[in-house]
Amino acid sequence: MKRMGLLFAALLFAATGVMAQNKGGRVAQPPAPATKQEWTAALSAKVKRFLLLPPPIDGVSGPHTAMVSFVVHRDGTVTDIEIKQSSGVAQVDESARRAIARIAPVAPFPPEMTGESERITAPIRMDLVLPSPTTKDLATGFTFTTPAELKTIGKADASNEETLIYNLASAAPDRIPAVADKPVCEIGFRQWAKDHPRYGWSQEKLNSDTMFDELGKSVREEQEKDGNTIEESRTIDMKGAKAVEMILAPASGPESEKFRRYAVFADTPTGRISLSCVTTPEAFATASPVFTALAQTAQVER
């Protein structure tokens, strides 16, 4: 009767980038493992060589771990591969399964491993890093980088020729849901005419207490005039520009319970940068760091 052992791999199989594959030629074979510990380390190293990250996935980044179970037989074959615990990302699970399927044949069992086969249960982690696409308007130099949790879906119609507006949708709707089928964020830049009172001022002067207080006062008055309640307000840095960051809610009515708005405003030597993002109150705690991260990439490159 076939005897089956149970082995928990001591090493975490992990991928942080696409692994290089053998492109031909002879490769010196390492000596056969002499102990169970050496065998486990050799198995782990081989899994890492065959572990490939899946293609980029909208809205998915960071570490994801799949718990994989499989059986290694004395003759080096590998069977019974299954995902014991999903990573939560189907593509990660499939990449983990394929890596295990490619490792056979594995090293022979050392003398202390007397069974006909061993069942391995081990975590395979993949650190998914998505490229953050940067958008730049060549006419004005307005630039921003979209976080992985969002995606830029193009320019919106602006009320005047001096204003640029880009719409951003959620790439992770389970964590950052849209409200009323509208874009989650609008990020924009209004270019000042050359006769504007602040046009051409240095960023240092625009960041001064006097100028920044004027900016804060004007945007607060505008939000209150539009019927919004300012729940929180603070100062953040936007690539060297001092900015007003606010959390807003409708002042009254049924809409007051449906959404929260995140808004940022900053003056630059050639115009004003603005950002407005809307999501549900329940998602706001998760979404607001993403909104802040977006705001802090915005700048005017000259």
N, C-alpha and C positions, 0 to 999 in steps of 0.2 A: 504494500500500500504506500503510495507516495506521501512523503513527510514534508510538511510545509512549515517553515519558520516565520517569524514576524520581526521585521527590522525597521526601525524608525531612523531615517537618514540623519546623521548628526549635523550635516551641513545644509544650509538653506541654498537651494538652487535659485539663482537670481540673474536677471538680465536687466542691464541699464542701457543697452544699445544693441544694434544688430551685430551679431557675432560673425567674425570672419570664418569662412568655410574653406576646407582643403580644396585647392584648385589643381590637384594632381601632383605626381612625384612621390617618391618614397619617403615615408616618415618613420623615423626610428621608433620601434615599439618599446615602451617602458617595461621593466621587469614585472613579472606576475606578482600581484599582491601576496605578501606572506602572512598577513593577519587580517582579521575581520575589519579592523579599523582602517588598514590600508586599502582594503577592497571597497569600503564605503567611500573613502576619499577619492579613489579612482573613478567610481561610479558617478560621484557628484561632479568631478571635473569633466567627465564625458558628457553629462547632461548639459553642462554650461556651454560646451562647444557646439552643441546642436540646438541651443535655445535661441529662437529668433523672436524679436518683438513683432506684433501685428502691425499692419499699416495704421497711420493716424486715424483716430476715431473722434468725431465731433464731440466736444464737451467732456472728453475723458482724459484725465492726466493724473499724475501721482502714482504711488505704489498700489498694486493690486496683486493679491496672492491667491493662487488656486492650490487646494490640497489634492494631490494626485496619488492614486494607489495603483501598483502594478506588481506583477510576479516575474522574478528573474529565475530562470532554471539553470541547473548545473552546467548544461551545454552552452550557456550564454544567450539563449533565446529569451525574449521578453513577451509576455502575454498578459491578458486580463487588465488592460489599462482602463482606468475609470477615474472620473472626477469625483472625489469623495465630498469635497466642499467647494462650491463655485466661488470664483473671485468676484462675481457680480457682473463680469464683463464677458460675454460669450466668446469674443475674439481672443481674449487672454486664456480662457479655458482651452480653446482649440489649439492655440500655440503651445501650451503646456503639454497637451496630449500628443501633439505631433513630435515634440522634442523627445519624449519618452519612446515613441514608436521608432525613431531613427537611431537609437543608441545601440541596438543589437548588431553584432554579438558583443557582450560585455566580457570583462575579465573572468577567468575561471575562479571558482571558489577556492580559498585557501584551506589548508587542512582542518582548521578549527570549525569551519562551516560544513557540517556533516550531512545536512539535509539535501534532499533532491531539488529543493527550490526555496526561495525566500520571497515573502511579500514585503514590498517596500511601500511605506506611506510617508510622503514628504511634501513640504510646502515649496511651491515654485512661485517666486515673486518677480513681477515685471514692473519696472519704474517707467511709466509712460510720460514722455515729455513732448508736448506738442509745440511746433514752431508758432510763435506769436506774430501774425502778419501785421506789417506796418503800412499805414495809409498816409500818403503825403499829397497835398494839393500843390502842384507846381507853381501856380499863380501867386499864392499867398505864403507858401512855406508852412502852412498849418499841417501838423503831423501828430498822429497818435498810433498806439499799438494796441491791438485787440487781444484781451485775455482769452485763454482757451475756453472759458465758460460762455463766451459770447462770440458772435460772428457778424461781421460787417456786411450789410445787404444793399449798400449803395447810397447815393445821394438822394436827399429829399428836396421837394420844392421849397425854396426859400421865399420870404416875403419881399426881399429886395436883392439887387445884384451884389451888394456888399457882403451878404451873409451866405456862409456855407453851412449845410447841415447834413450829417451822415446818420443813417439809421442802423441800429444794431439789434439783432434778434438774439434770443437765448439759444445756446448750443447745449444747454443742460436744463431743459424745461422742468424736470422733476425737482431741481434745486432752485432754479430761478424762473418761475412761471411768468408768462406775459399776462397783461391785464387787457381784457376786451379786444383781443386780437391785434393789438398795436405793437409797434417796436418796443423792446424793453428799454432801449436807450437812444437818445438823440445827442450827438456831440457836434458842436459847431464852433464857428469863428466868424465874428463880424468885424470886417476890416474898416478901420477909420479912414475918413477922407483926410487929405493932407492938411486941411485947415481945422481939423478937430483939435480942441484945446490940449489933448494929451498926446497927440501924434508925435512920434519921434523922441519922447521922453525916455530916459534910461530906465531899465528895469529896477535899478536900485531906487530911483526916485518914486516910481510907481509903488514900490514895496514899502515906502515910508509910512509911518503911523498915520499921518494926515491923509495921504492919498488912499491908503487902505481902508481907513475909517469911512471915507466918502463912498468908496465902492460898496462896503458892507451896508451902509445906510441906504443907498439907492436900491440895491437888490432886495433888501428886506422890505422896503416900502412897496416895491413892485410885486413881490409875492403876496403880501398882505392885501394889496389892492385887488389881486386876482382871486382872493377868497381862501388863501392857504394859511394854515397855522404852522408856525415854525416851532417844531418840537425840540430840535437841537441845532446848534450852530458852533462851528469851530474853524480854526485856520489850518490849512495844509499847504504843502509845497508842491508846485507843479513845475518841475524842471527849472527851478530858480524863481518862478513867479509865485508871489504870495496869493493864495486863493481862499475864498469863502466857501466852506462846505456846509450844507444844510440838509436836515431831514424835515420833510414837509408832509402835512396831512390836510385834506379838505377841512374847512372850518366847521361845517355842519352838513346835515342831510345824510341820506343813505349811503352816498359815496364815501363818507368819512371812514367807514368800516371796511371798504373794499380794497384800498391800496395805500401805499406809502410812496412818497417821491423823494429821490435823492437828487440834489442839485449842487453844482459847483460853478463858481464864476472867478475869473482871473483876468486882470488887465495886463496887456503886453505893449511894447512900444508901437505896434501897428494895429492893434485891435483887441477885442475882448473874446476870450475863450469861454464857452459855456457847456455844461453837461447836465442832462436831465434824464434820470432813469426811474422807471416805475415798476413795482412788483407788489405782491400781496404782503400784508402785514406779517403773516406767518413765515414767509420766506425772507423777510428783510434782513434778519440777523446773519443769514448765510450769504445773501446777495451783496450786502453793503461793502464788505471787504473787496469784492470783485469790482464794484463800481469805483471805489477809491483807487484801486490799482490801475483802472483805466484812466481815471482823471490824472494820475501822477505821471502818465506817459505823454500827455498832451503838451505841445509846445509849438512855437513858431520858429522855424529854422530860417535864418537869413544868410 
